[in-house]
């Protein structure tokens, strides 16, 4: 038999490429800058807390800081990496660096045993460094045992804490630490580091494959390097896009845009066929739904800001084609349906059927224009028209406002007289929500037959926005029957006669009248005389309000 020799010395990329100096660290420039200045100016705190999601460099920064504190060349932001202490720290053998996994040392006895040696001087180094990972796993008694030492630590001791859940750390501990929040790494930084590593490892890779791996890492460099190790083994040494897609179980860049195109065009059979093709790859349907949400988010950004495209988003052409096909209203509707479906998906009998129901919901509530086209090929009897009637409550962005369904049109008839009395115009606009609130605090300050200028009371100036102004302008154009240029300006002096002020004045008068009527009521007067009763004005409500509410 041939002799098989196994290489037992292979070290995974995440360990082999772990940064050994601040200069090698990817990202986290805000943390590196603060620690570098502290080391250079001898302004060292006794306790540091590093927070952030997994694999972003918390323990790595802590080990570099421990090396910087104990390097034989002196306290420095650039440890030499050559002296005995630096090499011992890199090898995990430095006796004065005590690393503790709080998840396995949660008891108070473990903490007391750990702190017993705090008063004693370091054996080799300048400082004795306690690196406690996942410190939020300590019990409350363990934190209490730690507090006294944290409050008055010996000068030769430094505490370095790392946690993914700082909310579970007591505020009494947080207040005694310098806290640094580490950020998720962006896709382009992870991809650049992958390229650097593979160049050093002499491994060929397609940029698209590295981009897929960087996106799958979700901001974690350690997770990304683990995926890179897996991809190298999966592809046999050369990373290509198709192999990485197969390994990650992700779809091609045009699959989801094609799926949304089928849905928007009302092609239910084609959409379900596409889902069946995806199911053959055994995908994670929750991840697919997440990818649809990300795609719709990018479509909406492209529609609002055409120059907002980022290279790490994937296939630009397919996303832009989808952005041209959908109206902004369509994108928002599909996004909301998918977002609600993400919450409901775990409740479905199985993931695929739940995913299909979400797509069928998008088909059911797709815009009127396509439903009208489909309905035009059907007989127009009342019985056959009924199924599509409930969905006629929206309009496509490409359809003029005048052609909107009667159900959403204002009840007022178009006016050609212009705008002279805002108090008469406002009730006929059919406004709701914040737009109605904004309009009720306005007065007309100018009208020249084409442009209408409204002065907004200062207390409502914060309601002025692009969406509210657009909805108000559309309502004015429907009322006026022609185009209206609307300008909203914060009033220099407070208006004295806005609809809101009139309503408040009328409400106060109704309240006063109601209180006077209650006070004159014979029955109320008898009760007051016999029982020394007192009328609570806050309990009096005008009957006209109840009648209006009904």
Phi and psi in degrees as a GROMACS rama.xvg file:
@    title "Ramachandran Plot"
@    xaxis  label "Phi"
@    yaxis  label "Psi"
@TYPE xy
-69.524  147.614  UNK-2
-86.1936  124.211  UNK-3
-100.483  122.602  UNK-4
-106.24  121.463  UNK-5
-96.7012  136.867  UNK-6
-86.3201  100.415  UNK-7
-87.2456  0.139281  UNK-8
-96.9803  3.62098  UNK-9
-65.029  134.765  UNK-10
-116.586  132.301  UNK-11
-62.608  155.793  UNK-12
-60.119  -37.6118  UNK-13
-61.8525  -30.6572  UNK-14
-88.6017  -41.1154  UNK-15
-66.9711  -32.721  UNK-16
-105.521  20.9485  UNK-17
-67.215  128.302  UNK-18
-59.5083  140.913  UNK-19
-110.259  -8.74935  UNK-20
-139.195  165.314  UNK-21
-63.7266  -31.971  UNK-22
-66.7522  -29.6506  UNK-23
-82.2516  -11.0032  UNK-24
-70.2889  134.446  UNK-25
-92.9426  122.158  UNK-26
75.868  -167.235  UNK-27
57.0968  39.0617  UNK-28
-62.6538  -32.1208  UNK-29
-67.1893  -33.6909  UNK-30
-75.6312  -44.3658  UNK-31
-59.4477  -41.6662  UNK-32
-62.9919  -45.2001  UNK-33
-64.4565  -44.6093  UNK-34
-68.1221  -37.5403  UNK-35
-62.1715  -45.8361  UNK-36
-63.5434  -39.3303  UNK-37
-64.2864  -41.2067  UNK-38
-69.3418  -38.9441  UNK-39
-72.3507  -31.1743  UNK-40
-103.968  8.58665  UNK-41
55.3352  46.4275  UNK-42
-118.163  65.6826  UNK-43
-93.7955  132.458  UNK-44
-88.067  161.425  UNK-45
-87.1782  -13.4396  UNK-46
-146.075  132.092  UNK-47
-125.033  140.27  UNK-48
-121.918  120.084  UNK-49
-107.153  122.159  UNK-50
-119.4  157.267  UNK-51
151.226  166.919  UNK-52
-68.5997  174.364  UNK-53
-64.6292  145.241  UNK-54
71.6587  22.0776  UNK-55
-102.626  -2.51631  UNK-56
114.057  20.7688  UNK-57
-65.1876  -57.0836  UNK-58
-71.1546  -28.4719  UNK-59
-63.4793  -46.7109  UNK-60
-62.9185  -39.591  UNK-61
-62.7394  -41.1846  UNK-62
-68.8775  -37.6776  UNK-63
-64.6062  -39.4896  UNK-64
-64.6931  -40.8712  UNK-65
-61.1925  -39.3868  UNK-66
-67.4249  -39.4879  UNK-67
-64.543  -34.3335  UNK-68
-73.583  -26.7472  UNK-69
-117.542  3.73662  UNK-70
-56.4888  139.541  UNK-71
-65.6307  -17.3435  UNK-72
-80.0879  -7.15827  UNK-73
117.69  171.153  UNK-74
-65.9844  119.596  UNK-75
-151.047  154.919  UNK-76
-83.6478  -7.32762  UNK-77
-128.816  79.2863  UNK-78
-60.7628  147.406  UNK-79
-69.2708  -31.8443  UNK-80
75.9731  -2.7156  UNK-81
-110.144  -24.9522  UNK-82
-72.0923  168.868  UNK-83
-60.9467  -40.7828  UNK-84
-67.065  -43.9575  UNK-85
-59.6855  -42.425  UNK-86
-69.5415  -34.0766  UNK-87
-68.9212  -39.0142  UNK-88
-64.1277  -44.5071  UNK-89
-63.0648  -33.3998  UNK-90
-88.1028  -0.213722  UNK-91
72.6994  26.2394  UNK-92
-116.876  4.52637  UNK-93
-73.9476  122.077  UNK-94
-68.4843  -27.6058  UNK-95
-92.3327  6.95457  UNK-96
-108.116  103.648  UNK-97
-99.3525  107.671  UNK-98
-97.5605  131.659  UNK-99
-130.395  133.879  UNK-100
-95.4204  106.727  UNK-101
-63.5997  -22.5931  UNK-102
-64.8454  -27.9923  UNK-103
-104.09  -1.20202  UNK-104
-129.621  61.5092  UNK-105
-88.4328  -19.759  UNK-106
-75.5652  155.069  UNK-107
-67.2867  -31.3855  UNK-108
-65.277  -38.1435  UNK-109
-62.9511  -39.963  UNK-110
-67.5904  -43.456  UNK-111
-62.9187  -39.4113  UNK-112
-64.4296  -36.7676  UNK-113
-65.6702  -38.3931  UNK-114
-85.3577  -6.81414  UNK-115
-60.6676  -33.5977  UNK-116
-92.4407  3.53947  UNK-117
-59.6745  -42.3304  UNK-118
-65.7132  -20.5204  UNK-119
-81.6887  146.303  UNK-120
-67.5893  156.244  UNK-121
-65.3379  153.8  UNK-122
-79.0438  -49.6129  UNK-123
-116.867  -39.3969  UNK-124
-88.408  -174.313  UNK-125
-83.2355  -34.8765  UNK-126
-130.6  147.325  UNK-127
-93.4174  119.642  UNK-128
-110.905  124.303  UNK-129
-102.966  112.767  UNK-130
-105.08  107.981  UNK-131
-110.165  110.757  UNK-132
-89.2561  148.105  UNK-133
50.059  52.0186  UNK-134
-63.9801  -21.2234  UNK-135
-66.3816  -12.0662  UNK-136
-80.1716  -9.02594  UNK-137
-60.3693  146.766  UNK-138
-76.8265  166.501  UNK-139
-62.4317  -36.449  UNK-140
-66.5967  -35.275  UNK-141
-65.8887  -41.6487  UNK-142
-63.2934  -39.6905  UNK-143
-63.7795  -38.2265  UNK-144
-66.9929  -28.7897  UNK-145
-81.0749  -24.7548  UNK-146
-60.0336  -45.6235  UNK-147
-60.5531  -42.1935  UNK-148
-67.6452  -37.9927  UNK-149
-66.9251  -32.631  UNK-150
-74.035  -38.7688  UNK-151
-132.822  70.7381  UNK-152
-79.1195  152.646  UNK-153
-64.0551  153.072  UNK-154
-66.1136  -17.3014  UNK-155
-96.2611  11.0013  UNK-156
-118.751  135.657  UNK-157
-126.604  136.11  UNK-158
-108.028  128.249  UNK-159
-121.204  113.105  UNK-160
-107.316  145.081  UNK-161
-132.475  139.415  UNK-162
-155.969  149.052  UNK-163
-97.0845  -4.87798  UNK-164
-139.49  75.503  UNK-165
-66.1387  -17.9115  UNK-166
-64.39  -22.6279  UNK-167
-88.3399  -3.67065  UNK-168
-86.7039  127.732  UNK-169
-58.0331  146.501  UNK-170
-63.7931  -27.1599  UNK-171
-64.6965  -30.8283  UNK-172
-80.5747  -42.4822  UNK-173
-58.2747  -38.4235  UNK-174
-68.457  -15.1579  UNK-175
-101.437  6.54899  UNK-176
-123.747  153.616  UNK-177
-86.6739  120.686  UNK-178
-103.313  131.598  UNK-179
-123.329  123.877  UNK-180
-98.2962  115.962  UNK-181
-87.2518  138.032  UNK-182
-92.6383  156.749  UNK-183
-64.5992  142.776  UNK-184
-81.3399  135.459  UNK-185
-68.1971  158.763  UNK-186
-59.6195  -41.6492  UNK-187
-66.2089  -34.4079  UNK-188
-67.7948  -41.8834  UNK-189
-64.4589  -43.134  UNK-190
-64.381  -40.0813  UNK-191
-62.8263  -41.2462  UNK-192
-65.6747  -37.923  UNK-193
-59.9859  -45.2091  UNK-194
-61.0007  -41.7859  UNK-195
-63.3433  -44.0188  UNK-196
-66.2949  -45.0236  UNK-197
-67.9228  -32.3503  UNK-198
-65.023  -40.8336  UNK-199
-69.6975  -32.2539  UNK-200
-84.039  -5.01039  UNK-201
59.3942  49.8519  UNK-202
-120.41  128.998  UNK-203
-79.2342  143.352  UNK-204
-153.522  142.767  UNK-205
-80.7691  138.305  UNK-206
-56.6134  -35.7689  UNK-207
-64.5985  -35.7673  UNK-208
-66.944  -41.6748  UNK-209
-65.878  -35.1831  UNK-210
-65.487  -40.3895  UNK-211
-61.8971  -43.3158  UNK-212
-65.8116  -40.1165  UNK-213
-65.4318  -38.5634  UNK-214
-69.0199  -36.8964  UNK-215
-68.4653  -22.7784  UNK-216
-68.3432  -21.7437  UNK-217
54.247  45.2433  UNK-218
86.5576  -2.16753  UNK-219
-105.444  117.831  UNK-220
-67.5438  -38.7649  UNK-221
-64.9761  -43.6919  UNK-222
-62.7061  -38.2427  UNK-223
-63.9816  -41.6639  UNK-224
-68.8017  -33.0428  UNK-225
-65.9229  -41.5481  UNK-226
-64.9504  -37.5871  UNK-227
-64.0864  -42.4908  UNK-228
-58.3911  -43.9284  UNK-229
-66.0032  -39.4317  UNK-230
-66.5774  -38.3884  UNK-231
-62.1392  -43.2671  UNK-232
-68.3101  -37.6609  UNK-233
-68.9774  -38.9744  UNK-234
-91.3881  -3.7864  UNK-235
79.9746  20.4829  UNK-236
114.253  -23.8132  UNK-237
-120.92  124.277  UNK-238
-89.0651  117.577  UNK-239
-120.41  160.708  UNK-240
-61.4722  -44.0324  UNK-241
-64.533  -40.7815  UNK-242
-64.8853  -40.5379  UNK-243
-67.3954  -38.4795  UNK-244
-62.0298  -43.2092  UNK-245
-63.2945  -40.778  UNK-246
-66.4602  -43.1343  UNK-247
-80.9696  -17.6372  UNK-248
71.6209  30.3485  UNK-249
-99.5683  158.638  UNK-250
-86.2772  165.165  UNK-251
-68.5765  162.78  UNK-252
-65.2352  -20.7741  UNK-253
-101.564  -3.7208  UNK-254
-66.3604  -52.0502  UNK-255
-69.6785  -40.7115  UNK-256
-58.0951  -40.0347  UNK-257
-63.7101  -39.192  UNK-258
-62.216  -44.1964  UNK-259
-67.7241  -32.55  UNK-260
-64.9952  -41.6604  UNK-261
-60.9585  -42.2984  UNK-262
-64.6431  -46.1802  UNK-263
-64.9011  -31.7826  UNK-264
-87.3169  3.06821  UNK-265
75.5111  21.7763  UNK-266
-93.5766  80.4597  UNK-267
-64.1659  -43.9589  UNK-268
-61.8424  -43.8366  UNK-269
-64.9776  -39.1758  UNK-270
-64.5641  -44.1978  UNK-271
-67.9468  -34.1921  UNK-272
-63.0136  -38.4944  UNK-273
-64.1806  -38.695  UNK-274
-64.8917  -40.3544  UNK-275
-62.4761  -38.5706  UNK-276
-64.8834  -38.6685  UNK-277
-66.9562  -37.5332  UNK-278
-63.374  -27.5347  UNK-279
-64.5799  -21.8641  UNK-280
-90.0042  2.95418  UNK-281
52.1219  55.7998  UNK-282
-80.9293  168.871  UNK-283
-87.703  107.04  UNK-284
-67.0233  -27.389  UNK-285
-64.716  -38.7418  UNK-286
-68.9457  -37.108  UNK-287
-60.954  -42.81  UNK-288
-65.229  -37.6851  UNK-289
-62.6335  -40.1849  UNK-290
-65.7986  -35.2908  UNK-291
-64.0337  -41.4928  UNK-292
-62.2108  -43.3636  UNK-293
-63.3451  -39.7525  UNK-294
-64.267  -44.5806  UNK-295
-66.6976  -33.3013  UNK-296
-63.1666  -43.3533  UNK-297
-67.3096  -39.422  UNK-298
-60.1803  -44.7397  UNK-299
-64.791  -39.0152  UNK-300
-65.52  -41.0638  UNK-301
-63.5744  -39.1519  UNK-302
-65.9183  -39.1965  UNK-303
-80.7246  -37.2951  UNK-304
-137.035  91.56  UNK-305
-56.2173  -24.6231  UNK-306
-94.5204  14.9903  UNK-307
-88.9004  7.37687  UNK-308
-63.8614  138.34  UNK-309
-118.507  141.471  UNK-310
-59.4377  -28.437  UNK-311
-81.2398  6.73462  UNK-312
-83.6694  -12.0024  UNK-313
108.382  -137.03  UNK-314
-79.501  106.662  UNK-315
-66.9745  -39.8532  UNK-316
-62.4656  -45.691  UNK-317
-67.0647  -35.3452  UNK-318
-69.3413  -42.5111  UNK-319
-66.8856  -36.9308  UNK-320
-62.4735  -40.2902  UNK-321
-67.482  -36.7941  UNK-322
-65.6233  -33.0431  UNK-323
-73.9892  -34.0662  UNK-324
-72.6034  -43.7012  UNK-325
-86.1828  147.174  UNK-326
-85.7222  161.84  UNK-327
-56.6482  -35.3233  UNK-328
-64.653  -40.0655  UNK-329
-62.1388  -45.6655  UNK-330
-59.8923  -43.3626  UNK-331
-66.9094  -38.9812  UNK-332
-63.7124  -48.9628  UNK-333
-63.0314  -38.5915  UNK-334
-62.8317  -43.6712  UNK-335
-65.9139  -40.0101  UNK-336
-63.9078  -43.9158  UNK-337
-66.0809  -37.6796  UNK-338
-65.787  -43.1379  UNK-339
-65.4561  -39.5824  UNK-340
-63.1217  -32.098  UNK-341
-61.0883  -35.8422  UNK-342
-72.0999  -36.1869  UNK-343
-86.037  -17.0136  UNK-344
-56.5266  -41.7822  UNK-345
-63.9165  -18.0302  UNK-346
-87.8114  -9.35578  UNK-347
-72.0064  155.493  UNK-348
-55.4825  -40.6301  UNK-349
-149.824  162.339  UNK-350
-63.2532  -39.7568  UNK-351
-67.1697  -44.3625  UNK-352
-64.7724  -37.541  UNK-353
-64.0511  -40.7365  UNK-354
-63.8595  -42.2589  UNK-355
-64.6912  -38.6712  UNK-356
-64.3365  -34.6634  UNK-357
-65.2391  -42.0241  UNK-358
-66.6596  -38.9534  UNK-359
-64.8341  -31.7094  UNK-360
-66.9588  -39.377  UNK-361
-62.677  -40.111  UNK-362
-64.4887  -39.9148  UNK-363
-66.847  -38.2521  UNK-364
-106.345  24.256  UNK-365
-70.8315  166.028  UNK-366
-61.3904  159.292  UNK-367
-59.5456  -35.9301  UNK-368
-58.3843  -44.5435  UNK-369
-72.6807  -35.4594  UNK-370
-65.0068  -39.2623  UNK-371
-64.6056  -39.7689  UNK-372
-63.6328  -41.1003  UNK-373
-68.3998  -37.1986  UNK-374
-71.5497  -25.1427  UNK-375
-67.3308  -19.3448  UNK-376
-89.8878  0.308086  UNK-377
-106.945  156.399  UNK-378
-58.1007  146.556  UNK-379
-100.971  34.59  UNK-380
-74.0009  159.008  UNK-381
-63.0351  -38.4304  UNK-382
-63.6119  -38.5673  UNK-383
-80.473  -21.6428  UNK-384
-80.7485  -20.642  UNK-385
-57.6713  -45.1317  UNK-386
-59.2909  -27.292  UNK-387
-96.9642  -3.51327  UNK-388
-64.9283  -42.862  UNK-389
-62.3878  -23.9773  UNK-390
-84.0589  -0.938059  UNK-391
-88.1314  59.8803  UNK-392
-124.063  9.96477  UNK-393
-136.089  166.031  UNK-394
-136.944  148.892  UNK-395
-72.3523  151.839  UNK-396
-64.6821  -24.2401  UNK-397
-83.4424  -7.01838  UNK-398
-89.1859  131.868  UNK-399
-59.2275  153.422  UNK-400
-63.4652  -33.4969  UNK-401
-65.4962  -21.7846  UNK-402
-94.2627  9.898  UNK-403
-66.5264  153.861  UNK-404
-58.4659  149.549  UNK-405
-61.8101  -25.5267  UNK-406
-64.5698  -27.2914  UNK-407
-106.992  -1.93575  UNK-408
-78.5561  148.218  UNK-409
-66.5656  153.853  UNK-410
-80.0082  -13.2769  UNK-411
-74.8053  150.848  UNK-412
-85.0689  145.77  UNK-413
-56.2259  141.509  UNK-414
-113.767  134.88  UNK-415
-106.929  2.24931  UNK-416
-79.1899  -13.253  UNK-417
94.0643  -159.323  UNK-418
-123.714  106.204  UNK-419
-117.054  -40.3949  UNK-420
-120.63  104.321  UNK-421
-63.3264  -28.8154  UNK-422
-68.4514  -28.223  UNK-423
-84.8998  -32.3429  UNK-424
-74.0752  -44.5552  UNK-425
-55.7952  -46.102  UNK-426
-62.8888  -19.9214  UNK-427
-92.3117  -1.17371  UNK-428
-84.9836  -17.5794  UNK-429
67.385  34.8338  UNK-430
-81.4623  155.189  UNK-431
-139.504  163.243  UNK-432
63.0477  -141.109  UNK-433
-66.1774  -31.6025  UNK-434
-64.9019  -40.7311  UNK-435
-64.4154  -40.1549  UNK-436
-62.0982  -43.0389  UNK-437
-62.3844  -47.1845  UNK-438
-64.8663  -32.0619  UNK-439
-71.0746  -14.5728  UNK-440
-104.769  23.2328  UNK-441
-113.985  157.808  UNK-442
-134.888  153.996  UNK-443
-78.6644  123.459  UNK-444
-110.668  -8.04216  UNK-445
-171.696  138.328  UNK-446
-152.324  116.728  UNK-447
-114.576  16.5912  UNK-448
98.0363  -21.3074  UNK-449
-127.316  -39.1639  UNK-450
-110.13  132.418  UNK-451
-116.052  125.844  UNK-452
-111.599  125.609  UNK-453
-112.877  132.535  UNK-454
-92.0955  124.467  UNK-455
-101.752  130.853  UNK-456
-58.5989  145.462  UNK-457
-60.4247  -31.7851  UNK-458
-68.7077  -18.1803  UNK-459
-110.947  6.391  UNK-460
-62.8718  -27.3886  UNK-461
-68.6021  -14.8476  UNK-462
-82.0089  -10.56  UNK-463
-69.7696  122.906  UNK-464
-155.13  170.124  UNK-465
-62.3762  -44.819  UNK-466
-68.1555  -45.6408  UNK-467
-65.6947  -38.891  UNK-468
-65.9878  -39.0048  UNK-469
-65.7847  -43.7979  UNK-470
-65.1126  -38.572  UNK-471
-66.3533  -41.4942  UNK-472
-64.046  -41.2077  UNK-473
-62.8222  -41.042  UNK-474
-64.7746  -39.4547  UNK-475
-65.3124  -39.2166  UNK-476
-67.8402  -37.2154  UNK-477
-65.8604  -39.2496  UNK-478
-67.9858  -42.8425  UNK-479
-81.503  -24.3393  UNK-480
82.8223  10.5157  UNK-481
-158.923  174.721  UNK-482
-66.0753  140.864  UNK-483
-131.678  129.084  UNK-484
-91.2582  118.039  UNK-485
-107.706  133.85  UNK-486
-126.595  130.239  UNK-487
-111.334  123.194  UNK-488
-129.489  136.173  UNK-489
-65.6954  130.256  UNK-490
-67.4975  137.937  UNK-491
-68.038  -45.7111  UNK-492
-116.39  149.697  UNK-493
-63.893  126.207  UNK-494
-62.2414  146.059  UNK-495
-99.9238  -8.74352  UNK-496
-142.749  52.6241  UNK-497
-80.7703  161.426  UNK-498
-56.2412  -35.5475  UNK-499
-65.698  -40.0261  UNK-500
-66.6731  -42.5101  UNK-501
-60.6693  -43.4905  UNK-502
-63.7007  -42.0877  UNK-503
-64.3372  -39.2525  UNK-504
-65.6795  -43.1075  UNK-505
-65.6959  -37.9437  UNK-506
-64.3842  -40.9533  UNK-507
-64.7449  -39.6206  UNK-508
-65.979  -40.1377  UNK-509
-64.6638  -38.6853  UNK-510
-64.5075  -45.1221  UNK-511
-62.5873  -41.8329  UNK-512
-64.4784  -38.6844  UNK-513
-65.4689  -41.4145  UNK-514
-64.9558  -38.1875  UNK-515
-66.3631  -40.8102  UNK-516
-64.9248  -39.4552  UNK-517
-63.3373  -43.0552  UNK-518
-64.4367  -30.5118  UNK-519
-86.7617  -9.69106  UNK-520
-64.7612  127.06  UNK-521
-58.7564  -40.9707  UNK-522
-63.6142  -42.1503  UNK-523
-63.7145  -39.6276  UNK-524
-64.3494  -38.0365  UNK-525
-64.1105  -43.9274  UNK-526
-61.8428  -40.9263  UNK-527
-63.2061  -41.0534  UNK-528
-68.5541  -42.5522  UNK-529
-79.6072  -35.1424  UNK-530
-116.85  14.5665  UNK-531
51.7733  40.9744  UNK-532
-70.0229  151.038  UNK-533
-126.403  132.186  UNK-534
-80.0652  122.207  UNK-535
-86.8035  109.934  UNK-536
-62.7001  -27.7981  UNK-537
-66.2342  -22.1909  UNK-538
-87.6448  -6.68572  UNK-539
-87.0495  128.699  UNK-540
-127.06  130.405  UNK-541
-61.0745  136.23  UNK-542
-66.6317  -25.6168  UNK-543
-63.3448  -31.8965  UNK-544
-65.2251  -41.6051  UNK-545
-65.9168  -38.8889  UNK-546
-65.4125  -42.8537  UNK-547
-64.1989  -37.78  UNK-548
-65.3764  -32.7566  UNK-549
